[in-house]
Amino acid sequence: MQYGDWIKATLPNRRVFGYVTNIIDKYVYVRKVKIIYLHNLETVNIYEDNQSAYPIDNVKFWGNSLLSNDYTELINIAIDRKDEAWFHELAGRLISNG
């Protein structure tokens, strides 16, 4: 795992998606993009743009080999954030990956 990698952190009451901004000791610092809160069998999607540290054991590499539905999810996040450049980058990757 290194700077810029997309990750998923799994915690008891939420899943966090984002990218690595730093790794210090046994903690991964993550710029959060999306959080899914799990509450009473319901999920609540929250889009955030802040940074948190998570124990390295709770963080898994999300990978650079994203599936088309992963790109669709990221494209939706780009639209919600009104990030046109990121939207075009993701759409181009989705098209080129078929």
N, C-alpha and C positions, 0 to 999 in steps of 0.2 A: 504494500500500500504506500502511495506517495502523494505529494502535493498535486491537486487537481483531479484525483481519482473520484469517481462517483461512488457513493457508499449508501448503505442502508444500516441504520442503527436500530436494534430491536430492544425495547425496554418493556417493563411489565404492562404499562398502560398506553404505550404509543409506539409507532414506528416513525423514524425520521429519515428523510431522504435529503441528500445534499452532497457537497464535495469537500474534500480534504483541503484545509488551509495550512495545517501544521500538525506535526506529531512530536510530542514532548513526553519523555519517559513512557508511561503506559497509558497515555491519553491521546486521543485523536481529536483535533479541533476541526469542527465542521461548520461550514456556511450552510445553514439550513435553507432548504427551498420549499419542502412540503412536510407537514406532520400529519399523521393519521392518528387521532386519539381514539382509543377503544374504551367505550363507556357503556355498561349495561347492554352488551351485545349490539350496540350501535357504533357506527364509525362517523367521525367528524373530521373532514379535511380542512386543514388550515394552511395557508400559504404564508411563509415568513421569510424574512431576509435579515437574519441575525446569526450570530455565531455562538456555539456551545462546545464544551469539551465532553467527550464520552470515553469511558474505559475501553481500551482497545479490544477487550474480549466481547464487547457488545456491538462492535462495528464489523460489518462484512462488506467486502468489495462488491459493488453492484455490477462492475464490468464495463468494458468498452464494446462488448458484443451485445448490444441491446436488441430486443425483439421489436417488431413493428408496433405492438401495443405499448411498449415502453416509450418509443418515440412519440406515439400519440399522446401519452400522458404528459411527457415533457413539453410537447407542443401546446397542450392545453394550459400548462403552467406559464409558458412564454406569453400566451395570449392574455391570461389573467393579469400578468405583470406588465403587459403592454411593452414587451421587449421585442421589437420588430427584428433586430439583427439576429437575436437568438432564434426567433421563430424561423427565419429564412435558413439559418444554418441547419436547424433540426429538420425542416421540411426537405432540404437538399439531401441530407443523409438518409431520410426515410425513402425518398425516391430512388436514390442510388443503390440502396440495399434491397430494393424490390419489395 
